[in-house]
Amino acid sequence: MNREYAATNMRILRPASLSRNLVLFVIPIALSTYAGTACRSTPPAPPPVSPDTWAVVDGREIKRDDVEKAFRRARDSSQPMSPEEETSAKLGLLNDLIVQDILLAKAASLKLEVPENELETAYGNAKKNIADAEFQQEVSRRGLTPADIRDGLRRELLTEKVMSQEVGAKVTVTDQEVSDFFNANRAQFNIAEEAYHVAQIVVTPVRDARVTNRTGDDAATPQAAVAKVQMLMERLKAGADFRDLAVGYSEDPDSAPRGGDLGLVPVSQLRQAPPPLRDAVLNKEAGAVNVATSNGAYALVLVVAHERAGQRDLSMPEVRDGITRTLRGRKEQLLRTAYLTAVRSDAQVTNYLARRLVEAKGAMPSAPLAAPGTR
């Protein structure tokens, strides 16, 4: 835990301004957890398709316009891109949209729906701290409409519901597993020095090379970082769970999958940390969340507990609850990866854009291409 804390130090996250708020409408879940595709028998080749058809998923088309809209929602115009980078980004978005399409079909089979009031709440949260006129101007500048934004949110919420029902609801942690973990790691619960149990949500003002949070959200500018921090603090004040926000939005690839958990940090180590981070923890009450900033980066720091030196055991609720959260997080991450891999490999997918790029040696082609076999 201490090593992880030292590694993160002030590597705090990246806030999402309007740019990042709009990115939330693109891909609702951490599709980056999908590890690849599997081979399967090839059915008879379908007929040629239009250049505007970039993929077909179980007979459902994903059009060029679908990817272009996703690209306009996600792109930070302040960051110039080469033609190759732009094409690569669109190829990645298409792969994400393929998995999203599969999950939306699953939502329909499960009869999952998004109530109108839930959609309006999400829409309001997305534009929070942004004036209506400014929000509309940015939406229009990206060639989008409010209907596009709502549709993106609806798709996001539906896929979240699928993952909650198919993954989250199926994760259980037994008393025996908690006991086994404690016995195998008993030394970790013998606290030799006064320490603070700390969690963080990191927001950085630059584009990160590796984002592992559930939503794929990544603030890429100082303005986006400020807006993202404001949004997160507002959600915390409204009662949102810190762990859920860390999993969904933290830009620290190491701690985000663990809900931002940094474990126990000894007081001696905290005293050597950068002053903003040190002051956000020392002498703070359990449950307090403070914002630390350094060089344009931010960390929302949660004091989970203040621990005195001594041996802990399973009779202490904080010990049992902490182990349960750790084990649940591990299981959920594994099941999530397995589920996404399984549904992707079970689908009949033809990625025409990828095939065309191979045929055109990396150039973005415009001519029709005879349909290849699936995957």
Phi, psi and omega in degrees: 000316181295321179297319179296321181294316181297323181293321182284317179042246179255029179283055187280161195293186185239122186284158179248112175277210180302318181305312184286326176302319180291328180297334180299340183274356186275290183235116190285340185230172182283078184291344178298345179288344178292126192266350181154193181235160180248156179277151176206169181298146185262121178285174178304140183295134177286168180290167178303151181237165179293150174301338180281350175269112185262342176197155174230127183239109181050042178087353179263130183273142168249116186272162176305319182298327178298316180288320180298319178296317179298321180293318180293327177291324187271332190289137172264108186297342179283349179252101181296148180231141174286162177304322180292319178295321180294317179295319178297320179296319180292324178296319177295319178296321178298317179299320177295318181294329177298311180293322178299318179299319179298318181290326177294322175295323177295321178300320179295319180292331178273358181060039177272140180223162177249111178300150183300321181293327177292320178295318180294324177296317178296321179296318179295320178295324182295324182259011180300141181069011177236125181299147182305316182296319180293319179297313180297321180296318180292320178300315180294321180300329180273005179072030182241173178230163174304327178296323177298318181296314180295322179295320177298319178294318179300316179296320179298313182296322179295316180293326175297320179296321178298312182294326178294318183283319186273340182241296186303317184290345184260359180271124178231150176232120183271161177300324180295320179296321178296315180297316180298320180296316181298314182294325180284341184233031186304323182299329180293339183261006172260098188274111184282339184219147175309136185211165175242134172275120190234145171228157183215154168238119185260138177226124180243154184270014180229161179289131180269143179288332183224111178245122184244010179288164190295327184268346185078011184288133184211107177291131186246358181222161176303321180295320179294324180295315180298314181296323181292318178298316179300316180299315181295318179295322178297319180293323177295318179296331180277359176106006180295150180282130182301316182299316181297320179293322179295315178298322184278331192228345183296140182261008174271110186295339182278315186266340182304313181297339179264015181073025179080004186292125176253359180074201181275129179244116181300148180300322180299324179285322178299323181293342178263356180286163175307140185310316181300321180286319178300313184290341179282349185242307187300133177065017177264148180285153176300135182097348180285139175239123179233151181260124174251142182225146178201125178054038177085354178262155185230150171225123170274112189254121178256127171273106181285316181198155174249114188253129173276161179295146178141174181275134175256157177217176186288353175286347180271121182304322182295329178289310181298316181294321180295317178296318180300316179297318180298312181294321179296317179300318179298312182296317182295320179297317179296312182295325179298312179298316181295318182296313181296321178295318182294312183293328178290319182286336179279343183276152173270109187235133170237117179262093183291324181298315180299316180296318181294323178295321177296313180299324183266011178056041174097348178278151179280107183279161177237344182281152178298154180230134176301138186295126175280175173293161182297146180047000000 
